[in-house]
Amino acid sequence: MKKLLLATVITAAFLSGCSSVPMESIESSKAAQDFSQPSADSSVIYVYRKDAMAGASLKKDVLIDDECIGETATGVFFYQEVAGNKEHKISTESEFSANDLIINTESGKLYFVEQYIKMGLLVGGAGLKEIDKEVGMKEVLKLKLAKKGTCGA
């Protein structure tokens, strides 16, 4: 009975609550949502987390090429201009280790990566998946731009 109660409490905490991260201005958010083409030798990677109830209380780090972009919360996105025609590693923290996604970019193109929360043994983990450009653009239009910053400990 105690195990069932504990499982219920953990699940409720996972599914509820709200966490926030520092946000950019509305103007900066709108400018990023114009989806301007990057310069000829660059690509842009958008990393976003849908506005969802599941895992809303969790903040998760995002890194591109091992450099911290910031922490996500529900309903936010980041974008980062990167070198084109190159392999890039997008990483997020999970329950026990980092999850990585490798993207081979082409200069002048936009890429979209969804960070999603998944149930874990002790706490929720996070995963990453590359998303089609059209779908990614529609999702990012629903979200707000988070400030780039320091990843959590």
N, CA, C and O atoms as a DFTB+ gen file, in Angstrom:
612 C
 N C O
     1  1       0.819      -1.192       0.000
     2  2       0.000       0.000       0.000
     3  2       0.868       1.264       0.000
     4  3       0.567       2.238      -0.689
     5  1       1.961       1.228       0.793
     6  2       2.854       2.386       0.845
     7  2       3.509       2.615      -0.511
     8  3       3.710       3.759      -0.921
     9  1       3.843       1.532      -1.206
    10  2       4.467       1.669      -2.524
    11  2       3.499       2.307      -3.517
    12  3       3.892       3.139      -4.334
    13  1       2.239       1.910      -3.438
    14  2       1.225       2.484      -4.318
    15  2       1.042       3.972      -4.038
    16  3       0.921       4.767      -4.970
    17  1       1.022       4.350      -2.772
    18  2       0.888       5.750      -2.397
    19  2       2.094       6.556      -2.883
    20  3       1.938       7.653      -3.418
    21  1       3.282       6.012      -2.698
    22  2       4.499       6.684      -3.157
    23  2       4.489       6.848      -4.669
    24  3       4.834       7.914      -5.179
    25  1       4.102       5.816      -5.381
    26  2       4.026       5.884      -6.842
    27  2       3.018       6.937      -7.287
    28  3       3.255       7.650      -8.262
    29  1       1.906       7.035      -6.584
    30  2       0.878       8.025      -6.907
    31  2       1.400       9.439      -6.690
    32  3       1.166      10.321      -7.517
    33  1       2.096       9.656      -5.600
    34  2       2.657      10.981      -5.300
    35  2       3.697      11.368      -6.352
    36  3       3.695      12.497      -6.841
    37  1       4.569      10.451      -6.694
    38  2       5.602      10.739      -7.701
    39  2       4.963      11.048      -9.048
    40  3       5.362      11.998      -9.720
    41  1       3.982      10.260      -9.443
    42  2       3.299      10.495     -10.712
    43  2       2.595      11.848     -10.713
    44  3       2.661      12.577     -11.703
    45  1       1.932      12.186      -9.629
    46  2       1.245      13.481      -9.543
    47  2       2.239      14.629      -9.641
    48  3       1.972      15.628     -10.309
    49  1       3.369      14.494      -8.987
    50  2       4.395      15.548      -9.060
    51  2       4.932      15.669     -10.473
    52  3       5.207      16.771     -10.949
    53  1       5.079      14.544     -11.137
    54  2       5.597      14.539     -12.505
    55  2       4.619      15.196     -13.473
    56  3       5.029      15.920     -14.381
    57  1       3.339      14.946     -13.280
    58  2       2.330      15.430     -14.202
    59  2       1.852      16.835     -13.907
    60  3       1.197      17.445     -14.753
    61  1       2.152      17.361     -12.751
    62  2       1.663      18.693     -12.405
    63  2       2.812      19.629     -12.105
    64  3       3.984      19.286     -12.261
    65  1       2.454      20.787     -11.682
    66  2       3.474      21.768     -11.322
    67  2       3.881      22.560     -12.548
    68  3       3.530      22.224     -13.679
    69  1       4.615      23.597     -12.299
    70  2       5.066      24.437     -13.384
    71  2       6.442      24.952     -13.042
    72  3       6.709      25.336     -11.903
    73  1       7.297      24.960     -14.009
    74  2       8.641      25.440     -13.804
    75  2       8.894      26.535     -14.821
    76  3       8.382      26.479     -15.939
    77  1       9.669      27.514     -14.446
    78  2       9.937      28.583     -15.389
    79  2      11.431      28.808     -15.539
    80  3      12.228      28.466     -14.665
    81  1      11.779      29.386     -16.660
    82  2      13.150      29.752     -16.971
    83  2      13.121      31.208     -17.431
    84  3      12.060      31.698     -17.816
    85  1      14.247      31.912     -17.403
    86  2      14.268      33.298     -17.880
    87  2      13.884      33.378     -19.361
    88  3      14.333      32.569     -20.173
    89  1      13.061      34.349     -19.694
    90  2      12.540      34.475     -21.056
    91  2      13.057      35.738     -21.740
    92  3      13.361      36.737     -21.090
    93  1      13.148      35.666     -23.070
    94  2      13.480      36.830     -23.884
    95  2      12.226      37.692     -24.046
    96  3      11.133      37.280     -23.659
    97  1      12.382      38.860     -24.605
    98  2      11.253      39.755     -24.838
    99  2      10.332      39.187     -25.918
   100  3      10.728      38.313     -26.689
   101  1       9.126      39.684     -25.962
   102  2       8.169      39.277     -26.996
   103  2       8.729      39.609     -28.380
   104  3       8.561      38.840     -29.326
   105  1       9.390      40.753     -28.488
   106  2       9.963      41.176     -29.770
   107  2      11.033      40.191     -30.234
   108  3      11.078      39.834     -31.412
   109  1      11.892      39.750     -29.319
   110  2      12.934      38.774     -29.666
   111  2      12.326      37.444     -30.070
   112  3      12.798      36.782     -30.994
   113  1      11.273      37.066     -29.366
   114  2      10.570      35.823     -29.685
   115  2      10.003      35.895     -31.100
   116  3      10.181      34.970     -31.893
   117  1       9.319      36.996     -31.412
   118  2       8.719      37.165     -32.740
   119  2       9.786      37.196     -33.836
   120  3       9.585      36.635     -34.913
   121  1      10.911      37.845     -33.569
   122  2      11.987      37.904     -34.559
   123  2      12.526      36.500     -34.854
   124  3      12.790      36.165     -36.008
   125  1      12.687      35.687     -33.816
   126  2      13.173      34.316     -34.002
   127  2      12.144      33.467     -34.742
   128  3      12.499      32.513     -35.434
   129  1      10.878      33.817     -34.594
   130  2       9.802      33.071     -35.248
   131  2       9.559      33.522     -36.687
   132  3       8.637      33.034     -37.341
   133  1      10.380      34.454     -37.184
   134  2      10.321      34.836     -38.602
   135  2      10.984      33.770     -39.473
   136  3      10.769      33.721     -40.683
   137  1      11.789      32.924     -38.844
   138  2      12.484      31.824     -39.517
   139  2      13.316      32.313     -40.698
   140  3      13.280      31.736     -41.785
   141  1      14.070      33.395     -40.461
   142  2      14.945      33.936     -41.494
   143  2      15.999      32.908     -41.881
   144  3      16.502      32.150     -41.052
   145  1      16.311      32.913     -43.165
   146  2      17.342      31.995     -43.638
   147  2      18.694      32.416     -43.066
   148  3      19.009      33.605     -43.027
   149  1      19.486      31.452     -42.624
   150  2      20.821      31.781     -42.111
   151  2      21.744      32.203     -43.247
   152  3      21.415      32.053     -44.423
   153  1      22.894      32.727     -42.878
   154  2      23.876      33.127     -43.885
   155  2      24.309      31.898     -44.691
   156  3      24.059      30.759     -44.298
   157  1      24.952      32.154     -45.807
   158  2      25.291      31.090     -46.761
   159  2      26.138      29.972     -46.165
   160  3      26.062      28.835     -46.630
   161  1      26.938      30.266     -45.154
   162  2      27.825      29.233     -44.591
   163  2      27.346      28.723     -43.235
   164  3      28.089      28.046     -42.526
   165  1      26.103      29.049     -42.876
   166  2      25.573      28.660     -41.561
   167  2      24.254      27.910     -41.702
   168  3      23.625      27.900     -42.761
   169  1      23.859      27.285     -40.600
   170  2      22.554      26.660     -40.438
   171  2      21.994      27.164     -39.116
   172  3      22.735      27.712     -38.300
   173  1      20.705      26.984     -38.898
   174  2      20.098      27.331     -37.619
   175  2      19.398      26.095     -37.074
   176  3      18.664      25.407     -37.784
   177  1      19.644      25.832     -35.798
   178  2      18.990      24.734     -35.111
   179  2      18.039      25.324     -34.073
   180  3      18.455      26.079     -33.194
   181  1      16.767      24.974     -34.183
   182  2      15.760      25.320     -33.183
   183  2      15.566      24.096     -32.297
   184  3      15.363      22.988     -32.795
   185  1      15.630      24.296     -30.991
   186  2      15.335      23.232     -30.038
   187  2      14.140      23.710     -29.225
   188  3      14.171      24.797     -28.647
   189  1      13.096      22.904     -29.183
   190  2      11.889      23.341     -28.493
   191  2      11.309      22.243     -27.619
   192  3      11.578      21.055     -27.796
   193  1      10.509      22.688     -26.678
   194  2       9.768      21.785     -25.804
   195  2       8.325      22.245     -25.799
   196  3       8.029      23.380     -25.427
   197  1       7.427      21.365     -26.211
   198  2       6.012      21.710     -26.304
   199  2       5.463      22.142     -24.954
   200  3       6.006      21.814     -23.899
   201  1       4.375      22.882     -25.024
   202  2       3.667      23.312     -23.827
   203  2       2.751      22.167     -23.408
   204  3       1.628      22.049     -23.899
   205  1       3.235      21.327     -22.499
   206  2       2.503      20.128     -22.100
   207  2       2.466      20.013     -20.582
   208  3       3.347      20.522     -19.889
   209  1       1.448      19.348     -20.080
   210  2       1.314      19.143     -18.639
   211  2       2.330      18.123     -18.120
   212  3       2.908      18.306     -17.049
   213  1       2.543      17.062     -18.876
   214  2       3.464      16.018     -18.418
   215  2       4.866      16.596     -18.259
   216  3       5.436      17.130     -19.211
   217  1       5.407      16.490     -17.075
   218  2       6.760      16.972     -16.804
   219  2       6.894      18.472     -16.712
   220  3       8.001      19.003     -16.803
   221  1       5.775      19.172     -16.532
   222  2       5.815      20.636     -16.517
   223  2       6.705      21.196     -15.419
   224  3       7.199      22.317     -15.539
   225  1       6.918      20.445     -14.363
   226  2       7.733      20.948     -13.256
   227  2       9.229      20.718     -13.477
   228  3      10.049      21.148     -12.667
   229  1       9.586      20.041     -14.572
   230  2      10.988      19.711     -14.818
   231  2      11.649      20.709     -15.762
   232  3      11.073      21.102     -16.776
   233  1      12.857      21.106     -15.413
   234  2      13.699      21.896     -16.306
   235  2      14.825      20.976     -16.768
   236  3      15.369      20.209     -15.973
   237  1      15.172      21.050     -18.040
   238  2      16.187      20.169     -18.588
   239  2      17.184      20.955     -19.423
   240  3      16.805      21.800     -20.234
   241  1      18.465      20.667     -19.215
   242  2      19.533      21.332     -19.958
   243  2      19.512      20.935     -21.433
   244  3      19.123      19.824     -21.792
   245  1      19.942      21.881     -22.282
   246  2      20.155      21.626     -23.697
   247  2      21.539      22.144     -24.053
   248  3      21.913      23.258     -23.688
   249  1      22.298      21.315     -24.774
   250  2      23.624      21.695     -25.229
   251  2      23.730      21.446     -26.728
   252  3      23.149      20.493     -27.248
   253  1      24.461      22.291     -27.410
   254  2      24.790      22.059     -28.812
   255  2      26.301      22.033     -28.899
   256  3      26.981      22.981     -28.508
   257  1      26.810      20.938     -29.414
   258  2      28.260      20.725     -29.519
   259  2      28.943      20.935     -28.169
   260  3      29.993      21.571     -28.080
   261  1      28.336      20.396     -27.138
   262  2      28.838      20.411     -25.756
   263  2      28.877      21.792     -25.115
   264  3      29.497      21.964     -24.065
   265  1      28.227      22.779     -25.727
   266  2      28.126      24.109     -25.134
   267  2      26.688      24.334     -24.683
   268  3      25.744      24.086     -25.433
   269  1      26.533      24.806     -23.448
   270  2      25.212      25.023     -22.870
   271  2      24.449      26.085     -23.649
   272  3      24.952      27.180     -23.901
   273  1      23.227      25.736     -24.023
   274  2      22.325      26.716     -24.627
   275  2      21.426      27.282     -23.536
   276  3      21.128      28.476     -23.525
   277  1      20.992      26.416     -22.613
   278  2      20.162      26.846     -21.504
   279  2      19.307      25.710     -20.992
   280  3      19.470      24.555     -21.384
   281  1      18.392      26.063     -20.108
   282  2      17.458      25.095     -19.556
   283  2      16.091      25.285     -20.187
   284  3      15.623      26.412     -20.350
   285  1      15.457      24.184     -20.540
   286  2      14.104      24.279     -21.067
   287  2      13.098      24.095     -19.947
   288  3      13.383      23.485     -18.917
   289  1      11.945      24.628     -20.172
   290  2      10.747      24.379     -19.373
   291  2       9.653      24.169     -20.406
   292  3       9.888      24.328     -21.603
   293  1       8.503      23.827     -19.967
   294  2       7.411      23.606     -20.905
   295  2       7.081      24.900     -21.664
   296  3       7.011      25.978     -21.072
   297  1       6.881      24.774     -22.974
   298  2       6.453      25.908     -23.780
   299  2       7.528      26.880     -24.226
   300  3       7.229      28.040     -24.510
   301  1       8.791      26.426     -24.294
   302  2       9.866      27.340     -24.700
   303  2      10.677      26.764     -25.865
   304  3      10.635      25.569     -26.158
   305  1      11.414      27.666     -26.514
   306  2      12.345      27.234     -27.552
   307  2      13.627      28.051     -27.483
   308  3      13.672      29.137     -26.905
   309  1      14.659      27.494     -28.089
   310  2      15.938      28.168     -28.302
   311  2      16.248      28.071     -29.788
   312  3      15.741      27.187     -30.479
   313  1      17.079      28.979     -30.274
   314  2      17.635      28.779     -31.610
   315  2      19.102      29.163     -31.566
   316  3      19.517      30.048     -30.818
   317  1      19.872      28.473     -32.387
   318  2      21.314      28.681     -32.385
   319  2      21.827      28.585     -33.818
   320  3      21.585      27.594     -34.508
   321  1      22.535      29.620     -34.257
   322  2      23.185      29.554     -35.558
   323  2      24.463      28.741     -35.392
   324  3      25.234      28.957     -34.456
   325  1      24.674      27.811     -36.305
   326  2      25.836      26.914     -36.247
   327  2      26.490      26.865     -37.620
   328  3      25.909      27.311     -38.609
   329  1      27.682      26.331     -37.675
   330  2      28.378      26.161     -38.950
   331  2      27.593      25.200     -39.834
   332  3      27.121      24.161     -39.372
   333  1      27.460      25.552     -41.094
   334  2      26.771      24.687     -42.037
   335  2      27.697      23.597     -42.552
   336  3      28.912      23.653     -42.358
   337  1      27.117      22.616     -43.204
   338  2      27.873      21.506     -43.790
   339  2      28.759      20.827     -42.754
   340  3      29.931      20.543     -43.002
   341  1      28.174      20.575     -41.597
   342  2      28.933      20.009     -40.492
   343  2      28.008      19.158     -39.630
   344  3      26.794      19.361     -39.617
   345  1      28.587      18.217     -38.922
   346  2      27.840      17.399     -37.976
   347  2      27.771      18.133     -36.637
   348  3      28.776      18.654     -36.153
   349  1      26.575      18.167     -36.043
   350  2      26.381      18.825     -34.753
   351  2      25.705      17.871     -33.790
   352  3      24.830      17.093     -34.169
   353  1      26.127      17.946     -32.536
   354  2      25.556      17.107     -31.487
   355  2      24.666      17.969     -30.596
   356  3      25.115      18.958     -30.017
   357  1      23.397      17.578     -30.499
   358  2      22.468      18.226     -29.587
   359  2      22.292      17.264     -28.431
   360  3      22.054      16.074     -28.641
   361  1      22.406      17.769     -27.202
   362  2      22.344      16.914     -26.017
   363  2      21.345      17.466     -25.020
   364  3      21.115      18.673     -24.945
   365  1      20.760      16.563     -24.260
   366  2      19.891      16.940     -23.156
   367  2      20.134      15.975     -22.013
   368  3      20.532      14.828     -22.214
   369  1      19.885      16.464     -20.814
   370  2      20.058      15.597     -19.655
   371  2      18.876      14.659     -19.540
   372  3      17.744      15.004     -19.879
   373  1      19.163      13.479     -19.057
   374  2      18.105      12.533     -18.786
   375  2      18.286      12.031     -17.371
   376  3      19.032      12.625     -16.592
   377  1      17.621      10.956     -17.033
   378  2      17.637      10.521     -15.643
   379  2      19.030      10.097     -15.181
   380  3      19.464      10.479     -14.094
   381  1      19.729       9.316     -15.993
   382  2      21.016       8.787     -15.545
   383  2      22.200       9.253     -16.393
   384  3      23.339       9.199     -15.930
   385  1      21.958       9.706     -17.618
   386  2      23.048      10.154     -18.482
   387  2      22.470      11.060     -19.559
   388  3      21.253      11.202     -19.678
   389  1      23.343      11.662     -20.331
   390  2      22.889      12.559     -21.397
   391  2      22.303      11.759     -22.557
   392  3      22.718      10.629     -22.813
   393  1      21.353      12.342     -23.243
   394  2      20.837      11.800     -24.495
   395  2      21.326      12.715     -25.600
   396  3      21.206      13.935     -25.493
   397  1      21.870      12.146     -26.651
   398  2      22.435      12.920     -27.750
   399  2      21.702      12.627     -29.049
   400  3      21.191      11.528     -29.264
   401  1      21.663      13.632     -29.906
   402  2      21.130      13.514     -31.254
   403  2      22.145      14.161     -32.183
   404  3      22.566      15.292     -31.945
   405  1      22.539      13.465     -33.228
   406  2      23.490      13.998     -34.205
   407  2      22.722      14.453     -35.441
   408  3      21.904      13.712     -35.986
   409  1      22.997      15.678     -35.872
   410  2      22.384      16.230     -37.082
   411  2      23.491      16.685     -38.016
   412  3      24.398      17.411     -37.611
   413  1      23.413      16.255     -39.263
   414  2      24.333      16.722     -40.301
   415  2      23.657      17.881     -41.016
   416  3      22.699      17.688     -41.764
   417  1      24.158      19.078     -40.783
   418  2      23.510      20.271     -41.325
   419  2      24.040      20.606     -42.713
   420  3      25.165      20.267     -43.079
   421  1      23.186      21.284     -43.467
   422  2      23.573      21.861     -44.750
   423  2      23.482      23.367     -44.604
   424  3      22.551      23.880     -43.983
   425  1      24.429      24.068     -45.164
   426  2      24.427      25.529     -45.095
   427  2      23.119      26.093     -45.645
   428  3      22.572      25.591     -46.627
   429  1      22.626      27.156     -44.985
   430  2      21.438      27.851     -45.433
   431  2      20.121      27.221     -45.020
   432  3      19.060      27.698     -45.423
   433  1      20.167      26.150     -44.219
   434  2      18.927      25.453     -43.858
   435  2      18.608      25.592     -42.373
   436  3      19.483      25.856     -41.548
   437  1      17.314      25.404     -42.058
   438  2      16.818      25.415     -40.687
   439  2      16.544      23.982     -40.252
   440  3      16.082      23.159     -41.042
   441  1      16.834      23.695     -38.986
   442  2      16.602      22.369     -38.414
   443  2      15.816      22.521     -37.124
   444  3      15.978      23.498     -36.394
   445  1      14.964      21.546     -36.852
   446  2      14.104      21.584     -35.675
   447  2      14.259      20.300     -34.878
   448  3      14.213      19.195     -35.419
   449  1      14.444      20.478     -33.571
   450  2      14.623      19.350     -32.661
   451  2      13.635      19.519     -31.516
   452  3      13.601      20.559     -30.858
   453  1      12.838      18.492     -31.288
   454  2      11.919      18.513     -30.161
   455  2      12.553      17.804     -28.975
   456  3      13.041      16.680     -29.090
   457  1      12.537      18.478     -27.843
   458  2      12.919      17.844     -26.584
   459  2      11.617      17.391     -25.936
   460  3      10.681      18.179     -25.797
   461  1      11.558      16.132     -25.542
   462  2      10.347      15.619     -24.913
   463  2      10.698      14.983     -23.572
   464  3      11.806      14.485     -23.374
   465  1       9.747      15.009     -22.671
   466  2       9.923      14.450     -21.327
   467  2       9.360      13.041     -21.321
   468  3       8.304      12.772     -21.892
   469  1      10.080      12.158     -20.671
   470  2       9.612      10.781     -20.557
   471  2       9.726      10.336     -19.107
   472  3      10.587      10.804     -18.361
   473  1       8.855       9.438     -18.729
   474  2       8.871       8.923     -17.357
   475  2      10.197       8.228     -17.090
   476  3      10.778       7.595     -17.972
   477  1      10.661       8.361     -15.852
   478  2      11.880       7.693     -15.448
   479  2      11.637       6.874     -14.199
   480  3      10.529       6.836     -13.665
   481  1      12.683       6.226     -13.746
   482  2      12.592       5.418     -12.543
   483  2      12.422       6.300     -11.312
   484  3      11.564       6.040     -10.468
   485  1      13.252       7.355     -11.211
   486  2      13.207       8.250     -10.059
   487  2      12.655       9.630     -10.412
   488  3      11.836      10.189      -9.683
   489  1      13.108      10.159     -11.521
   490  2      12.627      11.454     -12.013
   491  2      12.426      11.338     -13.518
   492  3      12.878      10.376     -14.139
   493  1      11.757      12.305     -14.090
   494  2      11.542      12.276     -15.531
   495  2      12.831      12.525     -16.285
   496  3      13.664      13.328     -15.864
   497  1      12.989      11.847     -17.381
   498  2      14.136      12.049     -18.254
   499  2      13.719      12.871     -19.455
   500  3      12.566      13.289     -19.555
   501  1      14.640      13.102     -20.359
   502  2      14.344      13.855     -21.573
   503  2      14.985      13.167     -22.761
   504  3      16.037      12.537     -22.647
   505  1      14.339      13.299     -23.884
   506  2      14.858      12.765     -25.132
   507  2      14.798      13.839     -26.200
   508  3      14.229      14.910     -25.987
   509  1      15.386      13.547     -27.347
   510  2      15.436      14.487     -28.460
   511  2      15.080      13.758     -29.748
   512  3      15.437      12.594     -29.934
   513  1      14.373      14.454     -30.639
   514  2      14.132      13.887     -31.960
   515  2      14.073      15.010     -32.981
   516  3      13.522      16.079     -32.719
   517  1      14.646      14.755     -34.145
   518  2      14.588      15.735     -35.224
   519  2      13.180      15.730     -35.812
   520  3      12.571      14.677     -35.997
   521  1      12.681      16.923     -36.100
   522  2      11.322      17.117     -36.584
   523  2      11.363      17.745     -37.969
   524  3      12.231      18.567     -38.265
   525  1      10.429      17.357     -38.803
   526  2      10.262      17.945     -40.123
   527  2      10.147      19.473     -40.003
   528  3       9.537      19.979     -39.061
   529  1      10.729      20.195     -40.952
   530  2      10.767      21.661     -40.900
   531  2       9.374      22.278     -40.784
   532  3       9.168      23.162     -39.953
   533  1       8.429      21.843     -41.582
   534  2       7.085      22.430     -41.555
   535  2       6.402      22.207     -40.201
   536  3       5.782      23.122     -39.659
   537  1       6.517      21.007     -39.667
   538  2       5.935      20.697     -38.352
   539  2       6.643      21.509     -37.275
   540  3       5.993      22.081     -36.401
   541  1       7.967      21.561     -37.332
   542  2       8.748      22.310     -36.353
   543  2       8.397      23.788     -36.332
   544  3       8.279      24.388     -35.264
   545  1       8.231      24.369     -37.501
   546  2       7.868      25.785     -37.566
   547  2       6.512      26.032     -36.905
   548  3       6.355      26.999     -36.159
   549  1       5.542      25.175     -37.170
   550  2       4.213      25.328     -36.565
   551  2       4.291      25.226     -35.039
   552  3       3.625      25.979     -34.329
   553  1       5.102      24.298     -34.543
   554  2       5.232      24.131     -33.094
   555  2       5.916      25.336     -32.458
   556  3       5.463      25.830     -31.425
   557  1       6.999      25.812     -33.062
   558  2       7.747      26.938     -32.502
   559  2       6.884      28.202     -32.455
   560  3       7.044      29.022     -31.551
   561  1       5.986      28.365     -33.405
   562  2       5.094      29.530     -33.401
   563  2       4.182      29.565     -32.176
   564  3       3.666      30.628     -31.830
   565  1       3.976      28.446     -31.525
   566  2       3.122      28.364     -30.337
   567  2       3.886      28.652     -29.045
   568  3       3.280      28.740     -27.977
   569  1       5.205      28.800     -29.132
   570  2       6.059      28.844     -27.947
   571  2       6.701      30.212     -27.758
   572  3       6.507      31.122     -28.563
   573  1       7.470      30.339     -26.679
   574  2       8.185      31.582     -26.374
   575  2       9.678      31.302     -26.301
   576  3      10.103      30.214     -25.911
   577  1      10.461      32.296     -26.679
   578  2      11.918      32.185     -26.698
   579  2      12.493      32.321     -25.295
   580  3      12.260      33.319     -24.614
   581  1      13.240      31.318     -24.871
   582  2      13.914      31.352     -23.574
   583  2      15.283      32.026     -23.734
   584  3      15.892      31.967     -24.802
   585  1      15.749      32.658     -22.673
   586  2      17.087      33.266     -22.692
   587  2      18.135      32.174     -22.654
   588  3      18.023      31.188     -21.926
   589  1      19.151      32.386     -23.462
   590  2      20.290      31.473     -23.386
   591  2      20.970      31.722     -22.054
   592  3      21.016      32.849     -21.561
   593  1      21.487      30.671     -21.494
   594  2      22.092      30.875     -20.196
   595  2      22.805      29.652     -19.675
   596  3      23.208      28.757     -20.418
   597  1      22.938      29.655     -18.394
   598  2      23.675      28.611     -17.703
   599  2      22.799      27.385     -17.519
   600  3      21.620      27.486     -17.180
   601  1      23.392      26.236     -17.748
   602  2      22.689      24.991     -17.494
   603  2      22.697      24.727     -16.000
   604  3      23.611      25.140     -15.287
   605  1      21.660      24.029     -15.536
   606  2      21.535      23.697     -14.111
   607  2      22.577      22.706     -13.670
   608  3      23.275      22.104     -14.485
   609  1      22.670      22.548     -12.388
   610  2      23.664      21.615     -11.856
   611  2      23.102      20.228     -11.770
   612  3      23.797      19.306     -11.343
